[in-house]
């Protein structure tokens, strides 16, 4: 249920988008250990979280690039 004066189709799209966003955040928490606090210092924890997010995003980008390259090669055969 939402507080927007929209139709049923728009409400479904809104909820679908919100679910996708929550899935992305959940994946980030799981794979980058965002729920783990390694240090007692704020800056150290920020640095740890930033490095973990960058590493995760780099891995996902490489995964997407390799998958699309493999699909292009398989499509030419």
C-alpha positions in Angstrom: 0.0 0.0 0.0 1.3 3.4 -0.9 0.1 7.0 -0.3 0.3 8.0 -3.9 -2.8 8.7 -6.0 -1.8 6.4 -8.9 -3.3 3.5 -10.7 -2.6 -0.2 -10.0 0.0 -0.5 -12.8 2.0 2.4 -11.5 1.8 1.1 -7.9 3.1 -2.3 -9.0 6.0 -0.7 -10.9 6.8 1.4 -7.7 6.8 -1.7 -5.5 8.9 -3.7 -8.0 11.5 -0.9 -8.2 11.6 -0.7 -4.4 12.1 -4.5 -4.1 14.9 -4.4 -6.6 16.6 -1.6 -4.6 16.3 -3.5 -1.4 17.7 -6.6 -3.1 20.8 -4.6 -4.2 21.3 -3.2 -0.7 21.0 -6.7 0.8 23.5 -8.1 -1.7 25.9 -5.3 -0.8 25.6 -6.0 2.9 26.1 -9.7 2.3 29.1 -9.6 -0.1 30.9 -6.6 1.3 30.4 -7.2 5.0 28.8 -3.8 5.6 27.4 -5.1 8.9 30.9 -5.8 10.1 32.7 -3.0 12.1 36.5 -3.8 12.0 37.9 -0.9 14.0 37.0 1.6 16.7 37.7 4.6 14.6 35.2 6.2 12.2 37.6 7.0 9.4 39.1 3.5 9.5 35.6 2.0 9.2 34.7 4.4 6.4 37.9 3.4 4.5 37.1 -0.3 5.1 33.6 0.0 3.8 34.6 2.1 0.8 37.3 -0.4 -0.2 34.9 -3.3 0.2 32.2 -1.5 -2.0 34.8 -0.6 -4.7 36.1 -4.2 -4.7 32.5 -5.6 -5.0 31.6 -3.2 -7.8 34.8 -4.0 -9.7 34.0 -7.7 -9.4 30.4 -7.2 -10.6 31.6 -5.0 -13.6 34.1 -7.7 -14.6 31.5 -10.3 -14.3 29.1 -8.4 -16.5 31.8 -7.6 -19.1 32.9 -11.3 -19.3 29.3 -12.5 -19.6 28.5 -10.1 -22.4 31.7 -10.9 -24.2 30.9 -14.7 -23.9 27.4 -14.0 -25.3 28.8 -12.1 -28.2 31.3 -14.8 -29.1 28.6 -17.6 -28.7 26.2 -15.5 -30.9 28.7 -15.4 -33.8 29.0 -19.2 -34.1 
